[in-house]
Amino acid sequence: MGAKKRRALRFIVLLGLVSLFADVTYEGARSITGPFMAILGASGAVVGVVAGLGELVGYGMRLAAGYFTDKTQRYWALTIFGYAVNLLAAPALAFAGSWQIAAVLIILERFGKAVRSPAKDTMLSFATKETGRGWGFGLHESLDQIGAIAGPLLISALLFFKESYQFGFAMLIFPALASLGVLAGARFSYPQPQAMESVRFERGKSAFSKTYWIYLLATGLIAAGYADFALIAYHFQKSALVPALWIPLFYSIAMAVDGLAALWMGKMFDVKGLKVLIFVTVLSAFFAPLVFLGGFSSGLAGMILWGIGMGSQESLLRAVVARLIVPQKRGLAYGMLHFGFGVFWFAGSALMGILYDVSIVSLVLFSVLAQLASIPLFLFLKRNQACQ
């Protein structure tokens, strides 16, 4: 392995550790926000709308963050500020005395993630030039998911010893501080991450071609049909099919599948291209009937498929953008990708929250069909040799 590749790999691992501790914090919190809001008096529709609005803010604000990333090239400043807001909002939920206050903090946490995501993804894209796009993003995602597994497990253990959601939220301050500490170290070691990839323009890769817009529409359809875990957890608690202690454990299992699948999918993407994304999209589209229409065992199987789909969203979708877009425009490209994703996610989450209170079967049908509608678009891109 050459010196440039080793340096790029170390950078990916460092940001992976930042994400690991960050995920312990906010994924631990997200594993119980649905039941927590239910206890505070929120309805299924409210949980769905808040979850969707949080994703709308979390993804929508990335458009502005991506623009400022490219305009200023202040990759570290935007990343550090975003992480600080993102991480400190989660333990603050310990002080929420109503579902309205909890909703504000949930949305604020998503806002912080929005600010830092385009800058962080752009920095990662510089490093993946040396390691392989799919493998680099897949490795980062797998480290990220170690934290996503540990967070809900930590919350589950805390609830076992002390049945208090507030106590669980408060303890998340410690991994939050660890994440910020590693981030400071990464900033010191890699002050100019763009030096890992040449920033010359590449012929044949315009920033926002027809291919890019078709790709955005396809990812939006996936987002529209992807139920947020807050609504899934709400269903598990309301239906009493899954004991309260098992709900965060189900989430941890899904995150473990996410991390393992991301490694495999990333490696395969570097060889097979869009074929991998198409296969995973079809497979994961069927999580909804298992989660919402079955019992304990089928719910677990559904969460495994849900985790596979999440691994694809967090690794392959970003890797495709790195192949399509020149370095100077990637911040905005990632921002636009996430903005579209968030708009569709909000619309889909809000609709599924409403459908849950009316007809769970209708919710399931919408979820499956919306995701499968992306397949013809991916096939079109594949036939036109896009993202290969």
Secondary structure as a PSIPRED ss2 file (coil, helix, strand):
# PSIPRED VFORMAT (PSIPRED V4.0)

   1 M C   1.000  0.000  0.000
   2 G C   1.000  0.000  0.000
   3 A H   0.000  1.000  0.000
   4 K H   0.000  1.000  0.000
   5 K H   0.000  1.000  0.000
   6 R H   0.000  1.000  0.000
   7 R H   0.000  1.000  0.000
   8 A H   0.000  1.000  0.000
   9 L H   0.000  1.000  0.000
  10 R H   0.000  1.000  0.000
  11 F H   0.000  1.000  0.000
  12 I H   0.000  1.000  0.000
  13 V H   0.000  1.000  0.000
  14 L H   0.000  1.000  0.000
  15 L H   0.000  1.000  0.000
  16 G H   0.000  1.000  0.000
  17 L H   0.000  1.000  0.000
  18 V H   0.000  1.000  0.000
  19 S H   0.000  1.000  0.000
  20 L H   0.000  1.000  0.000
  21 F H   0.000  1.000  0.000
  22 A H   0.000  1.000  0.000
  23 D H   0.000  1.000  0.000
  24 V H   0.000  1.000  0.000
  25 T H   0.000  1.000  0.000
  26 Y H   0.000  1.000  0.000
  27 E H   0.000  1.000  0.000
  28 G H   0.000  1.000  0.000
  29 A H   0.000  1.000  0.000
  30 R H   0.000  1.000  0.000
  31 S H   0.000  1.000  0.000
  32 I H   0.000  1.000  0.000
  33 T H   0.000  1.000  0.000
  34 G H   0.000  1.000  0.000
  35 P H   0.000  1.000  0.000
  36 F H   0.000  1.000  0.000
  37 M H   0.000  1.000  0.000
  38 A H   0.000  1.000  0.000
  39 I H   0.000  1.000  0.000
  40 L C   1.000  0.000  0.000
  41 G C   1.000  0.000  0.000
  42 A C   1.000  0.000  0.000
  43 S C   1.000  0.000  0.000
  44 G H   0.000  1.000  0.000
  45 A H   0.000  1.000  0.000
  46 V H   0.000  1.000  0.000
  47 V H   0.000  1.000  0.000
  48 G H   0.000  1.000  0.000
  49 V H   0.000  1.000  0.000
  50 V H   0.000  1.000  0.000
  51 A H   0.000  1.000  0.000
  52 G H   0.000  1.000  0.000
  53 L H   0.000  1.000  0.000
  54 G H   0.000  1.000  0.000
  55 E H   0.000  1.000  0.000
  56 L H   0.000  1.000  0.000
  57 V H   0.000  1.000  0.000
  58 G H   0.000  1.000  0.000
  59 Y H   0.000  1.000  0.000
  60 G H   0.000  1.000  0.000
  61 M H   0.000  1.000  0.000
  62 R H   0.000  1.000  0.000
  63 L H   0.000  1.000  0.000
  64 A H   0.000  1.000  0.000
  65 A H   0.000  1.000  0.000
  66 G H   0.000  1.000  0.000
  67 Y H   0.000  1.000  0.000
  68 F H   0.000  1.000  0.000
  69 T H   0.000  1.000  0.000
  70 D H   0.000  1.000  0.000
  71 K H   0.000  1.000  0.000
  72 T H   0.000  1.000  0.000
  73 Q C   1.000  0.000  0.000
  74 R C   1.000  0.000  0.000
  75 Y H   0.000  1.000  0.000
  76 W H   0.000  1.000  0.000
  77 A H   0.000  1.000  0.000
  78 L H   0.000  1.000  0.000
  79 T H   0.000  1.000  0.000
  80 I H   0.000  1.000  0.000
  81 F H   0.000  1.000  0.000
  82 G H   0.000  1.000  0.000
  83 Y H   0.000  1.000  0.000
  84 A H   0.000  1.000  0.000
  85 V H   0.000  1.000  0.000
  86 N H   0.000  1.000  0.000
  87 L H   0.000  1.000  0.000
  88 L H   0.000  1.000  0.000
  89 A H   0.000  1.000  0.000
  90 A H   0.000  1.000  0.000
  91 P H   0.000  1.000  0.000
  92 A H   0.000  1.000  0.000
  93 L H   0.000  1.000  0.000
  94 A H   0.000  1.000  0.000
  95 F H   0.000  1.000  0.000
  96 A C   1.000  0.000  0.000
  97 G C   1.000  0.000  0.000
  98 S C   1.000  0.000  0.000
  99 W H   0.000  1.000  0.000
 100 Q H   0.000  1.000  0.000
 101 I H   0.000  1.000  0.000
 102 A H   0.000  1.000  0.000
 103 A H   0.000  1.000  0.000
 104 V H   0.000  1.000  0.000
 105 L H   0.000  1.000  0.000
 106 I H   0.000  1.000  0.000
 107 I H   0.000  1.000  0.000
 108 L H   0.000  1.000  0.000
 109 E H   0.000  1.000  0.000
 110 R H   0.000  1.000  0.000
 111 F H   0.000  1.000  0.000
 112 G H   0.000  1.000  0.000
 113 K H   0.000  1.000  0.000
 114 A H   0.000  1.000  0.000
 115 V H   0.000  1.000  0.000
 116 R H   0.000  1.000  0.000
 117 S H   0.000  1.000  0.000
 118 P H   0.000  1.000  0.000
 119 A H   0.000  1.000  0.000
 120 K H   0.000  1.000  0.000
 121 D H   0.000  1.000  0.000
 122 T H   0.000  1.000  0.000
 123 M H   0.000  1.000  0.000
 124 L H   0.000  1.000  0.000
 125 S H   0.000  1.000  0.000
 126 F H   0.000  1.000  0.000
 127 A H   0.000  1.000  0.000
 128 T H   0.000  1.000  0.000
 129 K H   0.000  1.000  0.000
 130 E H   0.000  1.000  0.000
 131 T H   0.000  1.000  0.000
 132 G C   1.000  0.000  0.000
 133 R H   0.000  1.000  0.000
 134 G H   0.000  1.000  0.000
 135 W H   0.000  1.000  0.000
 136 G H   0.000  1.000  0.000
 137 F H   0.000  1.000  0.000
 138 G H   0.000  1.000  0.000
 139 L H   0.000  1.000  0.000
 140 H H   0.000  1.000  0.000
 141 E H   0.000  1.000  0.000
 142 S H   0.000  1.000  0.000
 143 L H   0.000  1.000  0.000
 144 D H   0.000  1.000  0.000
 145 Q H   0.000  1.000  0.000
 146 I H   0.000  1.000  0.000
 147 G H   0.000  1.000  0.000
 148 A H   0.000  1.000  0.000
 149 I H   0.000  1.000  0.000
 150 A H   0.000  1.000  0.000
 151 G H   0.000  1.000  0.000
 152 P H   0.000  1.000  0.000
 153 L H   0.000  1.000  0.000
 154 L H   0.000  1.000  0.000
 155 I H   0.000  1.000  0.000
 156 S H   0.000  1.000  0.000
 157 A H   0.000  1.000  0.000
 158 L H   0.000  1.000  0.000
 159 L H   0.000  1.000  0.000
 160 F H   0.000  1.000  0.000
 161 F H   0.000  1.000  0.000
 162 K C   1.000  0.000  0.000
 163 E C   1.000  0.000  0.000
 164 S C   1.000  0.000  0.000
 165 Y H   0.000  1.000  0.000
 166 Q H   0.000  1.000  0.000
 167 F H   0.000  1.000  0.000
 168 G H   0.000  1.000  0.000
 169 F H   0.000  1.000  0.000
 170 A H   0.000  1.000  0.000
 171 M H   0.000  1.000  0.000
 172 L C   1.000  0.000  0.000
 173 I H   0.000  1.000  0.000
 174 F H   0.000  1.000  0.000
 175 P H   0.000  1.000  0.000
 176 A H   0.000  1.000  0.000
 177 L H   0.000  1.000  0.000
 178 A H   0.000  1.000  0.000
 179 S H   0.000  1.000  0.000
 180 L H   0.000  1.000  0.000
 181 G H   0.000  1.000  0.000
 182 V H   0.000  1.000  0.000
 183 L H   0.000  1.000  0.000
 184 A H   0.000  1.000  0.000
 185 G H   0.000  1.000  0.000
 186 A H   0.000  1.000  0.000
 187 R H   0.000  1.000  0.000
 188 F H   0.000  1.000  0.000
 189 S H   0.000  1.000  0.000
 190 Y C   1.000  0.000  0.000
 191 P C   1.000  0.000  0.000
 192 Q C   1.000  0.000  0.000
 193 P H   0.000  1.000  0.000
 194 Q H   0.000  1.000  0.000
 195 A H   0.000  1.000  0.000
 196 M H   0.000  1.000  0.000
 197 E C   1.000  0.000  0.000
 198 S C   1.000  0.000  0.000
 199 V C   1.000  0.000  0.000
 200 R C   1.000  0.000  0.000
 201 F C   1.000  0.000  0.000
 202 E C   1.000  0.000  0.000
 203 R C   1.000  0.000  0.000
 204 G C   1.000  0.000  0.000
 205 K C   1.000  0.000  0.000
 206 S C   1.000  0.000  0.000
 207 A C   1.000  0.000  0.000
 208 F C   1.000  0.000  0.000
 209 S C   1.000  0.000  0.000
 210 K H   0.000  1.000  0.000
 211 T H   0.000  1.000  0.000
 212 Y H   0.000  1.000  0.000
 213 W H   0.000  1.000  0.000
 214 I H   0.000  1.000  0.000
 215 Y H   0.000  1.000  0.000
 216 L H   0.000  1.000  0.000
 217 L H   0.000  1.000  0.000
 218 A H   0.000  1.000  0.000
 219 T H   0.000  1.000  0.000
 220 G H   0.000  1.000  0.000
 221 L H   0.000  1.000  0.000
 222 I H   0.000  1.000  0.000
 223 A H   0.000  1.000  0.000
 224 A H   0.000  1.000  0.000
 225 G H   0.000  1.000  0.000
 226 Y C   1.000  0.000  0.000
 227 A C   1.000  0.000  0.000
 228 D C   1.000  0.000  0.000
 229 F H   0.000  1.000  0.000
 230 A H   0.000  1.000  0.000
 231 L H   0.000  1.000  0.000
 232 I H   0.000  1.000  0.000
 233 A H   0.000  1.000  0.000
 234 Y H   0.000  1.000  0.000
 235 H H   0.000  1.000  0.000
 236 F H   0.000  1.000  0.000
 237 Q H   0.000  1.000  0.000
 238 K H   0.000  1.000  0.000
 239 S H   0.000  1.000  0.000
 240 A C   1.000  0.000  0.000
 241 L C   1.000  0.000  0.000
 242 V C   1.000  0.000  0.000
 243 P C   1.000  0.000  0.000
 244 A C   1.000  0.000  0.000
 245 L C   1.000  0.000  0.000
 246 W H   0.000  1.000  0.000
 247 I H   0.000  1.000  0.000
 248 P H   0.000  1.000  0.000
 249 L H   0.000  1.000  0.000
 250 F H   0.000  1.000  0.000
 251 Y H   0.000  1.000  0.000
 252 S H   0.000  1.000  0.000
 253 I H   0.000  1.000  0.000
 254 A H   0.000  1.000  0.000
 255 M H   0.000  1.000  0.000
 256 A H   0.000  1.000  0.000
 257 V H   0.000  1.000  0.000
 258 D H   0.000  1.000  0.000
 259 G H   0.000  1.000  0.000
 260 L H   0.000  1.000  0.000
 261 A H   0.000  1.000  0.000
 262 A H   0.000  1.000  0.000
 263 L H   0.000  1.000  0.000
 264 W H   0.000  1.000  0.000
 265 M H   0.000  1.000  0.000
 266 G H   0.000  1.000  0.000
 267 K H   0.000  1.000  0.000
 268 M H   0.000  1.000  0.000
 269 F H   0.000  1.000  0.000
 270 D H   0.000  1.000  0.000
 271 V H   0.000  1.000  0.000
 272 K H   0.000  1.000  0.000
 273 G C   1.000  0.000  0.000
 274 L H   0.000  1.000  0.000
 275 K H   0.000  1.000  0.000
 276 V H   0.000  1.000  0.000
 277 L H   0.000  1.000  0.000
 278 I H   0.000  1.000  0.000
 279 F H   0.000  1.000  0.000
 280 V H   0.000  1.000  0.000
 281 T H   0.000  1.000  0.000
 282 V H   0.000  1.000  0.000
 283 L H   0.000  1.000  0.000
 284 S H   0.000  1.000  0.000
 285 A C   1.000  0.000  0.000
 286 F C   1.000  0.000  0.000
 287 F H   0.000  1.000  0.000
 288 A H   0.000  1.000  0.000
 289 P H   0.000  1.000  0.000
 290 L H   0.000  1.000  0.000
 291 V H   0.000  1.000  0.000
 292 F H   0.000  1.000  0.000
 293 L H   0.000  1.000  0.000
 294 G C   1.000  0.000  0.000
 295 G C   1.000  0.000  0.000
 296 F H   0.000  1.000  0.000
 297 S H   0.000  1.000  0.000
 298 S H   0.000  1.000  0.000
 299 G H   0.000  1.000  0.000
 300 L H   0.000  1.000  0.000
 301 A H   0.000  1.000  0.000
 302 G H   0.000  1.000  0.000
 303 M H   0.000  1.000  0.000
 304 I H   0.000  1.000  0.000
 305 L H   0.000  1.000  0.000
 306 W H   0.000  1.000  0.000
 307 G H   0.000  1.000  0.000
 308 I H   0.000  1.000  0.000
 309 G H   0.000  1.000  0.000
 310 M H   0.000  1.000  0.000
 311 G H   0.000  1.000  0.000
 312 S H   0.000  1.000  0.000
 313 Q H   0.000  1.000  0.000
 314 E H   0.000  1.000  0.000
 315 S H   0.000  1.000  0.000
 316 L H   0.000  1.000  0.000
 317 L H   0.000  1.000  0.000
 318 R H   0.000  1.000  0.000
 319 A H   0.000  1.000  0.000
 320 V H   0.000  1.000  0.000
 321 V H   0.000  1.000  0.000
 322 A H   0.000  1.000  0.000
 323 R H   0.000  1.000  0.000
 324 L H   0.000  1.000  0.000
 325 I C   1.000  0.000  0.000
 326 V C   1.000  0.000  0.000
 327 P H   0.000  1.000  0.000
 328 Q H   0.000  1.000  0.000
 329 K H   0.000  1.000  0.000
 330 R H   0.000  1.000  0.000
 331 G H   0.000  1.000  0.000
 332 L H   0.000  1.000  0.000
 333 A H   0.000  1.000  0.000
 334 Y H   0.000  1.000  0.000
 335 G H   0.000  1.000  0.000
 336 M H   0.000  1.000  0.000
 337 L H   0.000  1.000  0.000
 338 H H   0.000  1.000  0.000
 339 F H   0.000  1.000  0.000
 340 G H   0.000  1.000  0.000
 341 F H   0.000  1.000  0.000
 342 G H   0.000  1.000  0.000
 343 V H   0.000  1.000  0.000
 344 F H   0.000  1.000  0.000
 345 W H   0.000  1.000  0.000
 346 F H   0.000  1.000  0.000
 347 A H   0.000  1.000  0.000
 348 G H   0.000  1.000  0.000
 349 S H   0.000  1.000  0.000
 350 A H   0.000  1.000  0.000
 351 L H   0.000  1.000  0.000
 352 M H   0.000  1.000  0.000
 353 G H   0.000  1.000  0.000
 354 I H   0.000  1.000  0.000
 355 L H   0.000  1.000  0.000
 356 Y H   0.000  1.000  0.000
 357 D H   0.000  1.000  0.000
 358 V H   0.000  1.000  0.000
 359 S C   1.000  0.000  0.000
 360 I H   0.000  1.000  0.000
 361 V H   0.000  1.000  0.000
 362 S H   0.000  1.000  0.000
 363 L H   0.000  1.000  0.000
 364 V H   0.000  1.000  0.000
 365 L H   0.000  1.000  0.000
 366 F H   0.000  1.000  0.000
 367 S H   0.000  1.000  0.000
 368 V H   0.000  1.000  0.000
 369 L H   0.000  1.000  0.000
 370 A H   0.000  1.000  0.000
 371 Q H   0.000  1.000  0.000
 372 L H   0.000  1.000  0.000
 373 A C   1.000  0.000  0.000
 374 S C   1.000  0.000  0.000
 375 I H   0.000  1.000  0.000
 376 P H   0.000  1.000  0.000
 377 L H   0.000  1.000  0.000
 378 F H   0.000  1.000  0.000
 379 L H   0.000  1.000  0.000
 380 F H   0.000  1.000  0.000
 381 L H   0.000  1.000  0.000
 382 K H   0.000  1.000  0.000
 383 R H   0.000  1.000  0.000
 384 N C   1.000  0.000  0.000
 385 Q C   1.000  0.000  0.000
 386 A C   1.000  0.000  0.000
 387 C C   1.000  0.000  0.000
 388 Q C   1.000  0.000  0.000
